[in-house]
Amino acid sequence: MIGVIVNTLTVLVGSFLGLLLKKGIPERVSKSVMVAIGLCTVYIGIDGAMSGENTIVLIVSMVLGTIVGTFLDIDGKINSVGLFFERKMKRKDGKSTIAEGFMTGSLLFCVGAMTIVGSLNSGLSGDHTLILTKSVLDLISSCMLASTLGIGVMFAAIFVFVFQGVLVLCAGLLQNVLSDASLIAEITCAGSVIIIGLGLNILGISKFKVADMLPAIIFVPIIYFLFGLIPISL
């Protein structure tokens, strides 16, 4: 859990620095930064999505995961957590809400190749290298994000701790199952496709309920092993 704790702290520190810088950053610069973050997010998603080798596993997992996520209204529940903080803070600026910052930060910091692979490596072998590298990137990202979306990004540190902590613990418990490099690649692929959707949201191109797609990551191992039982090449 060392890597998870460090990553959580970097999000808190980065967000704090971003809030300090917020008043000194002109609006046009803030908008440009958000476009840059959005483009980088799309790139990270595309890069990670290329690691997958079985398109059918991806499609079936994404479809089933999105159906389950929509029924459970995961996006709405995560958003409600942000709204809860917003009510407690009794604060809402005219451009971005605490809920928006919480949602965007939570997904950006948690749903991606480095998060998934880094957490699995941490839980499986105690190798924290990748998740610590991600922490440095999150320090910068949270600073830039908080300077434009506000304090909601700082609250996303809670989601980072819970989400990555669960991944690390599950990896340790399911060590034999998750030791397959091809499976990890497929999980990374699905997570990265979700990241592409988040990047498009940040750019203002779409308003996808990205969090509703998160169960796809859980479906990947199931579909992967089911297709592995079929004696044909897919």
Biotite code that builds the C-alpha atoms (Angstrom):
import biotite.structure as struc

atoms = struc.array([
    struc.Atom([0.000, 0.000, 0.000], chain_id="A", res_id=1, res_name="MET", atom_name="CA", element="C"),
    struc.Atom([3.060, 2.266, 0.072], chain_id="A", res_id=2, res_name="ILE", atom_name="CA", element="C"),
    struc.Atom([2.584, 3.311, -3.545], chain_id="A", res_id=3, res_name="GLY", atom_name="CA", element="C"),
    struc.Atom([-1.118, 4.022, -2.986], chain_id="A", res_id=4, res_name="VAL", atom_name="CA", element="C"),
    struc.Atom([-0.391, 6.233, 0.020], chain_id="A", res_id=5, res_name="ILE", atom_name="CA", element="C"),
    struc.Atom([2.274, 8.169, -1.882], chain_id="A", res_id=6, res_name="VAL", atom_name="CA", element="C"),
    struc.Atom([-0.041, 8.618, -4.877], chain_id="A", res_id=7, res_name="ASN", atom_name="CA", element="C"),
    struc.Atom([-2.821, 9.893, -2.619], chain_id="A", res_id=8, res_name="THR", atom_name="CA", element="C"),
    struc.Atom([-0.479, 12.413, -1.015], chain_id="A", res_id=9, res_name="LEU", atom_name="CA", element="C"),
    struc.Atom([0.784, 13.676, -4.380], chain_id="A", res_id=10, res_name="THR", atom_name="CA", element="C"),
    struc.Atom([-2.793, 14.366, -5.495], chain_id="A", res_id=11, res_name="VAL", atom_name="CA", element="C"),
    struc.Atom([-3.426, 16.295, -2.281], chain_id="A", res_id=12, res_name="LEU", atom_name="CA", element="C"),
    struc.Atom([-0.212, 18.316, -2.590], chain_id="A", res_id=13, res_name="VAL", atom_name="CA", element="C"),
    struc.Atom([-0.682, 18.968, -6.317], chain_id="A", res_id=14, res_name="GLY", atom_name="CA", element="C"),
    struc.Atom([-4.280, 20.070, -5.799], chain_id="A", res_id=15, res_name="SER", atom_name="CA", element="C"),
    struc.Atom([-3.254, 22.388, -2.975], chain_id="A", res_id=16, res_name="PHE", atom_name="CA", element="C"),
    struc.Atom([-0.606, 24.014, -5.159], chain_id="A", res_id=17, res_name="LEU", atom_name="CA", element="C"),
    struc.Atom([-3.117, 24.356, -7.988], chain_id="A", res_id=18, res_name="GLY", atom_name="CA", element="C"),
    struc.Atom([-5.576, 26.130, -5.695], chain_id="A", res_id=19, res_name="LEU", atom_name="CA", element="C"),
    struc.Atom([-2.852, 28.549, -4.620], chain_id="A", res_id=20, res_name="LEU", atom_name="CA", element="C"),
    struc.Atom([-2.054, 29.336, -8.251], chain_id="A", res_id=21, res_name="LEU", atom_name="CA", element="C"),
    struc.Atom([-5.685, 29.574, -9.342], chain_id="A", res_id=22, res_name="LYS", atom_name="CA", element="C"),
    struc.Atom([-6.233, 33.285, -8.720], chain_id="A", res_id=23, res_name="LYS", atom_name="CA", element="C"),
    struc.Atom([-3.022, 34.233, -10.498], chain_id="A", res_id=24, res_name="GLY", atom_name="CA", element="C"),
    struc.Atom([-3.831, 32.369, -13.725], chain_id="A", res_id=25, res_name="ILE", atom_name="CA", element="C"),
    struc.Atom([-5.755, 34.307, -16.425], chain_id="A", res_id=26, res_name="PRO", atom_name="CA", element="C"),
    struc.Atom([-8.933, 32.689, -17.735], chain_id="A", res_id=27, res_name="GLU", atom_name="CA", element="C"),
    struc.Atom([-7.570, 32.244, -21.251], chain_id="A", res_id=28, res_name="ARG", atom_name="CA", element="C"),
    struc.Atom([-4.569, 30.394, -19.847], chain_id="A", res_id=29, res_name="VAL", atom_name="CA", element="C"),
    struc.Atom([-6.842, 28.152, -17.748], chain_id="A", res_id=30, res_name="SER", atom_name="CA", element="C"),
    struc.Atom([-8.903, 27.249, -20.800], chain_id="A", res_id=31, res_name="LYS", atom_name="CA", element="C"),
    struc.Atom([-5.772, 26.468, -22.793], chain_id="A", res_id=32, res_name="SER", atom_name="CA", element="C"),
    struc.Atom([-4.478, 24.271, -19.963], chain_id="A", res_id=33, res_name="VAL", atom_name="CA", element="C"),
    struc.Atom([-7.746, 22.314, -19.914], chain_id="A", res_id=34, res_name="MET", atom_name="CA", element="C"),
    struc.Atom([-7.456, 21.696, -23.658], chain_id="A", res_id=35, res_name="VAL", atom_name="CA", element="C"),
    struc.Atom([-3.882, 20.502, -23.172], chain_id="A", res_id=36, res_name="ALA", atom_name="CA", element="C"),
    struc.Atom([-4.919, 18.179, -20.342], chain_id="A", res_id=37, res_name="ILE", atom_name="CA", element="C"),
    struc.Atom([-7.770, 16.840, -22.451], chain_id="A", res_id=38, res_name="GLY", atom_name="CA", element="C"),
    struc.Atom([-5.494, 16.136, -25.418], chain_id="A", res_id=39, res_name="LEU", atom_name="CA", element="C"),
    struc.Atom([-2.908, 14.435, -23.206], chain_id="A", res_id=40, res_name="CYS", atom_name="CA", element="C"),
    struc.Atom([-5.656, 12.337, -21.621], chain_id="A", res_id=41, res_name="THR", atom_name="CA", element="C"),
    struc.Atom([-6.855, 11.189, -25.052], chain_id="A", res_id=42, res_name="VAL", atom_name="CA", element="C"),
    struc.Atom([-3.254, 10.343, -26.009], chain_id="A", res_id=43, res_name="TYR", atom_name="CA", element="C"),
    struc.Atom([-2.712, 8.336, -22.809], chain_id="A", res_id=44, res_name="ILE", atom_name="CA", element="C"),
    struc.Atom([-5.933, 6.464, -23.512], chain_id="A", res_id=45, res_name="GLY", atom_name="CA", element="C"),
    struc.Atom([-5.026, 5.663, -27.129], chain_id="A", res_id=46, res_name="ILE", atom_name="CA", element="C"),
    struc.Atom([-1.521, 4.565, -26.138], chain_id="A", res_id=47, res_name="ASP", atom_name="CA", element="C"),
    struc.Atom([-2.851, 2.183, -23.480], chain_id="A", res_id=48, res_name="GLY", atom_name="CA", element="C"),
    struc.Atom([-5.663, 0.886, -25.694], chain_id="A", res_id=49, res_name="ALA", atom_name="CA", element="C"),
    struc.Atom([-3.072, -0.355, -28.189], chain_id="A", res_id=50, res_name="MET", atom_name="CA", element="C"),
    struc.Atom([-1.854, -2.933, -25.650], chain_id="A", res_id=51, res_name="SER", atom_name="CA", element="C"),
    struc.Atom([-4.963, -5.079, -26.157], chain_id="A", res_id=52, res_name="GLY", atom_name="CA", element="C"),
    struc.Atom([-4.860, -8.000, -28.581], chain_id="A", res_id=53, res_name="GLU", atom_name="CA", element="C"),
    struc.Atom([-8.402, -9.405, -28.483], chain_id="A", res_id=54, res_name="ASN", atom_name="CA", element="C"),
    struc.Atom([-10.974, -6.928, -29.751], chain_id="A", res_id=55, res_name="THR", atom_name="CA", element="C"),
    struc.Atom([-13.881, -9.234, -28.976], chain_id="A", res_id=56, res_name="ILE", atom_name="CA", element="C"),
    struc.Atom([-12.909, -9.406, -25.300], chain_id="A", res_id=57, res_name="VAL", atom_name="CA", element="C"),
    struc.Atom([-12.822, -5.601, -25.246], chain_id="A", res_id=58, res_name="LEU", atom_name="CA", element="C"),
    struc.Atom([-16.188, -5.176, -26.991], chain_id="A", res_id=59, res_name="ILE", atom_name="CA", element="C"),
    struc.Atom([-18.065, -7.752, -24.887], chain_id="A", res_id=60, res_name="VAL", atom_name="CA", element="C"),
    struc.Atom([-16.525, -6.454, -21.654], chain_id="A", res_id=61, res_name="SER", atom_name="CA", element="C"),
    struc.Atom([-17.320, -2.830, -22.498], chain_id="A", res_id=62, res_name="MET", atom_name="CA", element="C"),
    struc.Atom([-20.912, -3.630, -23.463], chain_id="A", res_id=63, res_name="VAL", atom_name="CA", element="C"),
    struc.Atom([-21.644, -5.778, -20.403], chain_id="A", res_id=64, res_name="LEU", atom_name="CA", element="C"),
    struc.Atom([-19.761, -3.429, -18.086], chain_id="A", res_id=65, res_name="GLY", atom_name="CA", element="C"),
    struc.Atom([-21.606, -0.372, -19.370], chain_id="A", res_id=66, res_name="THR", atom_name="CA", element="C"),
    struc.Atom([-24.979, -2.112, -18.999], chain_id="A", res_id=67, res_name="ILE", atom_name="CA", element="C"),
    struc.Atom([-24.212, -3.004, -15.382], chain_id="A", res_id=68, res_name="VAL", atom_name="CA", element="C"),
    struc.Atom([-22.721, 0.429, -14.656], chain_id="A", res_id=69, res_name="GLY", atom_name="CA", element="C"),
    struc.Atom([-25.756, 2.181, -16.098], chain_id="A", res_id=70, res_name="THR", atom_name="CA", element="C"),
    struc.Atom([-28.175, 0.071, -14.069], chain_id="A", res_id=71, res_name="PHE", atom_name="CA", element="C"),
    struc.Atom([-26.120, 0.751, -10.912], chain_id="A", res_id=72, res_name="LEU", atom_name="CA", element="C"),
    struc.Atom([-25.811, 4.439, -11.891], chain_id="A", res_id=73, res_name="ASP", atom_name="CA", element="C"),
    struc.Atom([-22.141, 4.505, -10.881], chain_id="A", res_id=74, res_name="ILE", atom_name="CA", element="C"),
    struc.Atom([-21.642, 7.874, -12.573], chain_id="A", res_id=75, res_name="ASP", atom_name="CA", element="C"),
    struc.Atom([-24.523, 9.343, -10.592], chain_id="A", res_id=76, res_name="GLY", atom_name="CA", element="C"),
    struc.Atom([-23.275, 7.898, -7.307], chain_id="A", res_id=77, res_name="LYS", atom_name="CA", element="C"),
    struc.Atom([-19.740, 9.241, -7.776], chain_id="A", res_id=78, res_name="ILE", atom_name="CA", element="C"),
    struc.Atom([-21.183, 12.586, -8.794], chain_id="A", res_id=79, res_name="ASN", atom_name="CA", element="C"),
    struc.Atom([-23.380, 12.594, -5.682], chain_id="A", res_id=80, res_name="SER", atom_name="CA", element="C"),
    struc.Atom([-20.253, 12.272, -3.536], chain_id="A", res_id=81, res_name="VAL", atom_name="CA", element="C"),
    struc.Atom([-18.916, 15.414, -5.200], chain_id="A", res_id=82, res_name="GLY", atom_name="CA", element="C"),
    struc.Atom([-22.239, 17.157, -4.645], chain_id="A", res_id=83, res_name="LEU", atom_name="CA", element="C"),
    struc.Atom([-22.092, 16.123, -0.981], chain_id="A", res_id=84, res_name="PHE", atom_name="CA", element="C"),
    struc.Atom([-18.763, 17.906, -0.578], chain_id="A", res_id=85, res_name="PHE", atom_name="CA", element="C"),
    struc.Atom([-20.207, 20.842, -2.465], chain_id="A", res_id=86, res_name="GLU", atom_name="CA", element="C"),
    struc.Atom([-23.111, 21.175, -0.041], chain_id="A", res_id=87, res_name="ARG", atom_name="CA", element="C"),
    struc.Atom([-20.786, 20.888, 2.932], chain_id="A", res_id=88, res_name="LYS", atom_name="CA", element="C"),
    struc.Atom([-18.476, 23.539, 1.532], chain_id="A", res_id=89, res_name="MET", atom_name="CA", element="C"),
    struc.Atom([-21.460, 25.705, 0.548], chain_id="A", res_id=90, res_name="LYS", atom_name="CA", element="C"),
    struc.Atom([-19.492, 26.771, -2.455], chain_id="A", res_id=91, res_name="ARG", atom_name="CA", element="C"),
    struc.Atom([-20.053, 26.779, -6.176], chain_id="A", res_id=92, res_name="LYS", atom_name="CA", element="C"),
    struc.Atom([-18.215, 28.989, -8.639], chain_id="A", res_id=93, res_name="ASP", atom_name="CA", element="C"),
    struc.Atom([-19.875, 30.073, -11.838], chain_id="A", res_id=94, res_name="GLY", atom_name="CA", element="C"),
    struc.Atom([-17.884, 27.820, -14.130], chain_id="A", res_id=95, res_name="LYS", atom_name="CA", element="C"),
    struc.Atom([-17.099, 24.495, -12.488], chain_id="A", res_id=96, res_name="SER", atom_name="CA", element="C"),
    struc.Atom([-18.604, 22.739, -9.502], chain_id="A", res_id=97, res_name="THR", atom_name="CA", element="C"),
    struc.Atom([-16.896, 20.741, -6.793], chain_id="A", res_id=98, res_name="ILE", atom_name="CA", element="C"),
    struc.Atom([-18.717, 17.696, -8.158], chain_id="A", res_id=99, res_name="ALA", atom_name="CA", element="C"),
    struc.Atom([-17.211, 18.262, -11.608], chain_id="A", res_id=100, res_name="GLU", atom_name="CA", element="C"),
    struc.Atom([-13.700, 18.561, -10.200], chain_id="A", res_id=101, res_name="GLY", atom_name="CA", element="C"),
    struc.Atom([-14.185, 15.471, -8.044], chain_id="A", res_id=102, res_name="PHE", atom_name="CA", element="C"),
    struc.Atom([-15.552, 13.392, -10.923], chain_id="A", res_id=103, res_name="MET", atom_name="CA", element="C"),
    struc.Atom([-12.919, 14.461, -13.457], chain_id="A", res_id=104, res_name="THR", atom_name="CA", element="C"),
    struc.Atom([-10.039, 14.054, -11.018], chain_id="A", res_id=105, res_name="GLY", atom_name="CA", element="C"),
    struc.Atom([-11.236, 10.671, -9.738], chain_id="A", res_id=106, res_name="SER", atom_name="CA", element="C"),
    struc.Atom([-11.443, 9.201, -13.223], chain_id="A", res_id=107, res_name="LEU", atom_name="CA", element="C"),
    struc.Atom([-8.281, 10.815, -14.567], chain_id="A", res_id=108, res_name="LEU", atom_name="CA", element="C"),
    struc.Atom([-6.158, 9.606, -11.655], chain_id="A", res_id=109, res_name="PHE", atom_name="CA", element="C"),
    struc.Atom([-7.693, 6.132, -11.363], chain_id="A", res_id=110, res_name="CYS", atom_name="CA", element="C"),
    struc.Atom([-8.758, 4.787, -14.734], chain_id="A", res_id=111, res_name="VAL", atom_name="CA", element="C"),
    struc.Atom([-5.733, 4.207, -16.915], chain_id="A", res_id=112, res_name="GLY", atom_name="CA", element="C"),
    struc.Atom([-2.921, 1.883, -17.866], chain_id="A", res_id=113, res_name="ALA", atom_name="CA", element="C"),
    struc.Atom([-0.477, 3.085, -15.219], chain_id="A", res_id=114, res_name="MET", atom_name="CA", element="C"),
    struc.Atom([-3.095, 2.845, -12.464], chain_id="A", res_id=115, res_name="THR", atom_name="CA", element="C"),
    struc.Atom([-4.125, -0.689, -13.338], chain_id="A", res_id=116, res_name="ILE", atom_name="CA", element="C"),
    struc.Atom([-0.705, -2.149, -14.115], chain_id="A", res_id=117, res_name="VAL", atom_name="CA", element="C"),
    struc.Atom([1.001, -0.192, -11.336], chain_id="A", res_id=118, res_name="GLY", atom_name="CA", element="C"),
    struc.Atom([-1.502, -1.325, -8.703], chain_id="A", res_id=119, res_name="SER", atom_name="CA", element="C"),
    struc.Atom([-1.329, -4.937, -9.908], chain_id="A", res_id=120, res_name="LEU", atom_name="CA", element="C"),
    struc.Atom([2.473, -4.895, -9.814], chain_id="A", res_id=121, res_name="ASN", atom_name="CA", element="C"),
    struc.Atom([2.364, -3.428, -6.323], chain_id="A", res_id=122, res_name="SER", atom_name="CA", element="C"),
    struc.Atom([-0.008, -6.119, -5.087], chain_id="A", res_id=123, res_name="GLY", atom_name="CA", element="C"),
    struc.Atom([1.516, -9.056, -6.961], chain_id="A", res_id=124, res_name="LEU", atom_name="CA", element="C"),
    struc.Atom([5.234, -8.480, -6.498], chain_id="A", res_id=125, res_name="SER", atom_name="CA", element="C"),
    struc.Atom([5.634, -5.493, -4.184], chain_id="A", res_id=126, res_name="GLY", atom_name="CA", element="C"),
    struc.Atom([7.098, -3.487, -7.083], chain_id="A", res_id=127, res_name="ASP", atom_name="CA", element="C"),
    struc.Atom([5.965, 0.117, -6.556], chain_id="A", res_id=128, res_name="HIS", atom_name="CA", element="C"),
    struc.Atom([8.062, 1.620, -9.384], chain_id="A", res_id=129, res_name="THR", atom_name="CA", element="C"),
    struc.Atom([5.243, 2.229, -11.857], chain_id="A", res_id=130, res_name="LEU", atom_name="CA", element="C"),
    struc.Atom([2.744, 3.560, -9.330], chain_id="A", res_id=131, res_name="ILE", atom_name="CA", element="C"),
    struc.Atom([5.391, 5.917, -7.914], chain_id="A", res_id=132, res_name="LEU", atom_name="CA", element="C"),
    struc.Atom([6.125, 7.155, -11.438], chain_id="A", res_id=133, res_name="THR", atom_name="CA", element="C"),
    struc.Atom([2.393, 7.727, -11.872], chain_id="A", res_id=134, res_name="LYS", atom_name="CA", element="C"),
    struc.Atom([2.422, 9.694, -8.612], chain_id="A", res_id=135, res_name="SER", atom_name="CA", element="C"),
    struc.Atom([4.826, 12.218, -10.114], chain_id="A", res_id=136, res_name="VAL", atom_name="CA", element="C"),
    struc.Atom([2.572, 12.635, -13.147], chain_id="A", res_id=137, res_name="LEU", atom_name="CA", element="C"),
    struc.Atom([-0.494, 12.989, -10.900], chain_id="A", res_id=138, res_name="ASP", atom_name="CA", element="C"),
    struc.Atom([1.292, 15.683, -8.898], chain_id="A", res_id=139, res_name="LEU", atom_name="CA", element="C"),
    struc.Atom([1.531, 17.788, -12.055], chain_id="A", res_id=140, res_name="ILE", atom_name="CA", element="C"),
    struc.Atom([-1.919, 16.844, -13.381], chain_id="A", res_id=141, res_name="SER", atom_name="CA", element="C"),
    struc.Atom([-3.705, 17.557, -10.087], chain_id="A", res_id=142, res_name="SER", atom_name="CA", element="C"),
    struc.Atom([-1.993, 20.948, -9.866], chain_id="A", res_id=143, res_name="CYS", atom_name="CA", element="C"),
    struc.Atom([-3.133, 21.957, -13.343], chain_id="A", res_id=144, res_name="MET", atom_name="CA", element="C"),
    struc.Atom([-6.584, 20.442, -12.905], chain_id="A", res_id=145, res_name="LEU", atom_name="CA", element="C"),
    struc.Atom([-7.212, 22.094, -9.525], chain_id="A", res_id=146, res_name="ALA", atom_name="CA", element="C"),
    struc.Atom([-6.154, 25.463, -10.918], chain_id="A", res_id=147, res_name="SER", atom_name="CA", element="C"),
    struc.Atom([-9.049, 25.216, -13.391], chain_id="A", res_id=148, res_name="THR", atom_name="CA", element="C"),
    struc.Atom([-11.698, 22.998, -11.733], chain_id="A", res_id=149, res_name="LEU", atom_name="CA", element="C"),
    struc.Atom([-11.106, 23.952, -8.106], chain_id="A", res_id=150, res_name="GLY", atom_name="CA", element="C"),
    struc.Atom([-11.113, 22.142, -4.776], chain_id="A", res_id=151, res_name="ILE", atom_name="CA", element="C"),
    struc.Atom([-13.169, 19.189, -6.025], chain_id="A", res_id=152, res_name="GLY", atom_name="CA", element="C"),
    struc.Atom([-9.951, 17.777, -7.482], chain_id="A", res_id=153, res_name="VAL", atom_name="CA", element="C"),
    struc.Atom([-8.447, 17.590, -3.993], chain_id="A", res_id=154, res_name="MET", atom_name="CA", element="C"),
    struc.Atom([-11.352, 15.473, -2.778], chain_id="A", res_id=155, res_name="PHE", atom_name="CA", element="C"),
    struc.Atom([-10.561, 13.052, -5.599], chain_id="A", res_id=156, res_name="ALA", atom_name="CA", element="C"),
    struc.Atom([-7.635, 11.882, -3.443], chain_id="A", res_id=157, res_name="ALA", atom_name="CA", element="C"),
    struc.Atom([-10.201, 9.897, -1.430], chain_id="A", res_id=158, res_name="ILE", atom_name="CA", element="C"),
    struc.Atom([-11.255, 7.988, -4.534], chain_id="A", res_id=159, res_name="PHE", atom_name="CA", element="C"),
    struc.Atom([-7.602, 7.432, -5.479], chain_id="A", res_id=160, res_name="VAL", atom_name="CA", element="C"),
    struc.Atom([-6.876, 5.831, -2.100], chain_id="A", res_id=161, res_name="PHE", atom_name="CA", element="C"),
    struc.Atom([-9.963, 3.591, -2.140], chain_id="A", res_id=162, res_name="VAL", atom_name="CA", element="C"),
    struc.Atom([-9.819, 2.546, -5.808], chain_id="A", res_id=163, res_name="PHE", atom_name="CA", element="C"),
    struc.Atom([-6.100, 1.825, -5.998], chain_id="A", res_id=164, res_name="GLN", atom_name="CA", element="C"),
    struc.Atom([-6.093, 0.281, -2.547], chain_id="A", res_id=165, res_name="GLY", atom_name="CA", element="C"),
    struc.Atom([-8.780, -2.199, -3.614], chain_id="A", res_id=166, res_name="VAL", atom_name="CA", element="C"),
    struc.Atom([-6.788, -3.053, -6.762], chain_id="A", res_id=167, res_name="LEU", atom_name="CA", element="C"),
    struc.Atom([-3.632, -3.712, -4.745], chain_id="A", res_id=168, res_name="VAL", atom_name="CA", element="C"),
    struc.Atom([-5.454, -5.889, -2.205], chain_id="A", res_id=169, res_name="LEU", atom_name="CA", element="C"),
    struc.Atom([-7.332, -7.833, -4.897], chain_id="A", res_id=170, res_name="CYS", atom_name="CA", element="C"),
    struc.Atom([-4.101, -8.394, -6.815], chain_id="A", res_id=171, res_name="ALA", atom_name="CA", element="C"),
    struc.Atom([-2.549, -9.952, -3.725], chain_id="A", res_id=172, res_name="GLY", atom_name="CA", element="C"),
    struc.Atom([-5.553, -12.224, -3.161], chain_id="A", res_id=173, res_name="LEU", atom_name="CA", element="C"),
    struc.Atom([-5.848, -13.213, -6.841], chain_id="A", res_id=174, res_name="LEU", atom_name="CA", element="C"),
    struc.Atom([-2.137, -13.556, -7.529], chain_id="A", res_id=175, res_name="GLN", atom_name="CA", element="C"),
    struc.Atom([-2.425, -16.829, -9.458], chain_id="A", res_id=176, res_name="ASN", atom_name="CA", element="C"),
    struc.Atom([-5.215, -15.530, -11.694], chain_id="A", res_id=177, res_name="VAL", atom_name="CA", element="C"),
    struc.Atom([-3.701, -12.111, -12.442], chain_id="A", res_id=178, res_name="LEU", atom_name="CA", element="C"),
    struc.Atom([-0.193, -13.313, -13.253], chain_id="A", res_id=179, res_name="SER", atom_name="CA", element="C"),
    struc.Atom([-1.096, -13.664, -16.970], chain_id="A", res_id=180, res_name="ASP", atom_name="CA", element="C"),
    struc.Atom([0.577, -10.801, -18.860], chain_id="A", res_id=181, res_name="ALA", atom_name="CA", element="C"),
    struc.Atom([-1.963, -11.035, -21.708], chain_id="A", res_id=182, res_name="SER", atom_name="CA", element="C"),
    struc.Atom([-4.841, -10.635, -19.267], chain_id="A", res_id=183, res_name="LEU", atom_name="CA", element="C"),
    struc.Atom([-3.255, -7.552, -17.722], chain_id="A", res_id=184, res_name="ILE", atom_name="CA", element="C"),
    struc.Atom([-2.842, -6.131, -21.242], chain_id="A", res_id=185, res_name="ALA", atom_name="CA", element="C"),
    struc.Atom([-6.560, -6.634, -21.925], chain_id="A", res_id=186, res_name="GLU", atom_name="CA", element="C"),
    struc.Atom([-7.509, -5.018, -18.610], chain_id="A", res_id=187, res_name="ILE", atom_name="CA", element="C"),
    struc.Atom([-5.229, -2.096, -19.450], chain_id="A", res_id=188, res_name="THR", atom_name="CA", element="C"),
    struc.Atom([-6.842, -1.816, -22.887], chain_id="A", res_id=189, res_name="CYS", atom_name="CA", element="C"),
    struc.Atom([-10.359, -1.565, -21.457], chain_id="A", res_id=190, res_name="ALA", atom_name="CA", element="C"),
    struc.Atom([-9.298, 1.005, -18.857], chain_id="A", res_id=191, res_name="GLY", atom_name="CA", element="C"),
    struc.Atom([-7.576, 3.051, -21.537], chain_id="A", res_id=192, res_name="SER", atom_name="CA", element="C"),
    struc.Atom([-10.658, 3.104, -23.784], chain_id="A", res_id=193, res_name="VAL", atom_name="CA", element="C"),
    struc.Atom([-12.560, 4.571, -20.835], chain_id="A", res_id=194, res_name="ILE", atom_name="CA", element="C"),
    struc.Atom([-9.787, 7.163, -20.461], chain_id="A", res_id=195, res_name="ILE", atom_name="CA", element="C"),
    struc.Atom([-10.316, 8.228, -24.089], chain_id="A", res_id=196, res_name="ILE", atom_name="CA", element="C"),
    struc.Atom([-13.945, 8.979, -23.231], chain_id="A", res_id=197, res_name="GLY", atom_name="CA", element="C"),
    struc.Atom([-12.812, 11.053, -20.258], chain_id="A", res_id=198, res_name="LEU", atom_name="CA", element="C"),
    struc.Atom([-10.409, 13.002, -22.460], chain_id="A", res_id=199, res_name="GLY", atom_name="CA", element="C"),
    struc.Atom([-13.219, 13.833, -24.886], chain_id="A", res_id=200, res_name="LEU", atom_name="CA", element="C"),
    struc.Atom([-15.314, 15.049, -21.938], chain_id="A", res_id=201, res_name="ASN", atom_name="CA", element="C"),
    struc.Atom([-12.503, 17.302, -20.739], chain_id="A", res_id=202, res_name="ILE", atom_name="CA", element="C"),
    struc.Atom([-12.221, 18.771, -24.239], chain_id="A", res_id=203, res_name="LEU", atom_name="CA", element="C"),
    struc.Atom([-15.953, 19.499, -24.184], chain_id="A", res_id=204, res_name="GLY", atom_name="CA", element="C"),
    struc.Atom([-16.542, 17.320, -27.250], chain_id="A", res_id=205, res_name="ILE", atom_name="CA", element="C"),
    struc.Atom([-18.815, 14.920, -25.383], chain_id="A", res_id=206, res_name="SER", atom_name="CA", element="C"),
    struc.Atom([-20.617, 14.373, -22.093], chain_id="A", res_id=207, res_name="LYS", atom_name="CA", element="C"),
    struc.Atom([-20.198, 10.618, -21.717], chain_id="A", res_id=208, res_name="PHE", atom_name="CA", element="C"),
    struc.Atom([-21.085, 9.050, -18.378], chain_id="A", res_id=209, res_name="LYS", atom_name="CA", element="C"),
    struc.Atom([-17.632, 7.518, -18.254], chain_id="A", res_id=210, res_name="VAL", atom_name="CA", element="C"),
    struc.Atom([-17.899, 6.120, -14.733], chain_id="A", res_id=211, res_name="ALA", atom_name="CA", element="C"),
    struc.Atom([-20.775, 3.887, -15.846], chain_id="A", res_id=212, res_name="ASP", atom_name="CA", element="C"),
    struc.Atom([-18.229, 2.013, -17.990], chain_id="A", res_id=213, res_name="MET", atom_name="CA", element="C"),
    struc.Atom([-15.964, 1.090, -15.053], chain_id="A", res_id=214, res_name="LEU", atom_name="CA", element="C"),
    struc.Atom([-17.444, -2.427, -14.505], chain_id="A", res_id=215, res_name="PRO", atom_name="CA", element="C"),
    struc.Atom([-15.944, -3.341, -17.888], chain_id="A", res_id=216, res_name="ALA", atom_name="CA", element="C"),
    struc.Atom([-12.605, -3.702, -16.095], chain_id="A", res_id=217, res_name="ILE", atom_name="CA", element="C"),
    struc.Atom([-14.139, -6.399, -13.880], chain_id="A", res_id=218, res_name="ILE", atom_name="CA", element="C"),
    struc.Atom([-15.694, -8.201, -16.841], chain_id="A", res_id=219, res_name="PHE", atom_name="CA", element="C"),
    struc.Atom([-12.415, -8.433, -18.783], chain_id="A", res_id=220, res_name="VAL", atom_name="CA", element="C"),
    struc.Atom([-10.914, -11.338, -16.752], chain_id="A", res_id=221, res_name="PRO", atom_name="CA", element="C"),
    struc.Atom([-14.227, -13.222, -16.912], chain_id="A", res_id=222, res_name="ILE", atom_name="CA", element="C"),
    struc.Atom([-14.638, -12.825, -20.685], chain_id="A", res_id=223, res_name="ILE", atom_name="CA", element="C"),
    struc.Atom([-10.916, -13.457, -21.248], chain_id="A", res_id=224, res_name="TYR", atom_name="CA", element="C"),
    struc.Atom([-11.006, -16.845, -19.535], chain_id="A", res_id=225, res_name="PHE", atom_name="CA", element="C"),
    struc.Atom([-14.343, -17.796, -21.115], chain_id="A", res_id=226, res_name="LEU", atom_name="CA", element="C"),
    struc.Atom([-12.973, -17.168, -24.599], chain_id="A", res_id=227, res_name="PHE", atom_name="CA", element="C"),
    struc.Atom([-9.849, -19.066, -23.594], chain_id="A", res_id=228, res_name="GLY", atom_name="CA", element="C"),
    struc.Atom([-12.021, -22.167, -23.246], chain_id="A", res_id=229, res_name="LEU", atom_name="CA", element="C"),
    struc.Atom([-13.126, -21.880, -26.876], chain_id="A", res_id=230, res_name="ILE", atom_name="CA", element="C"),
    struc.Atom([-10.678, -23.842, -29.092], chain_id="A", res_id=231, res_name="PRO", atom_name="CA", element="C"),
    struc.Atom([-10.646, -21.310, -31.944], chain_id="A", res_id=232, res_name="ILE", atom_name="CA", element="C"),
    struc.Atom([-8.672, -18.176, -32.657], chain_id="A", res_id=233, res_name="SER", atom_name="CA", element="C"),
    struc.Atom([-10.629, -14.984, -32.171], chain_id="A", res_id=234, res_name="LEU", atom_name="CA", element="C"),
])
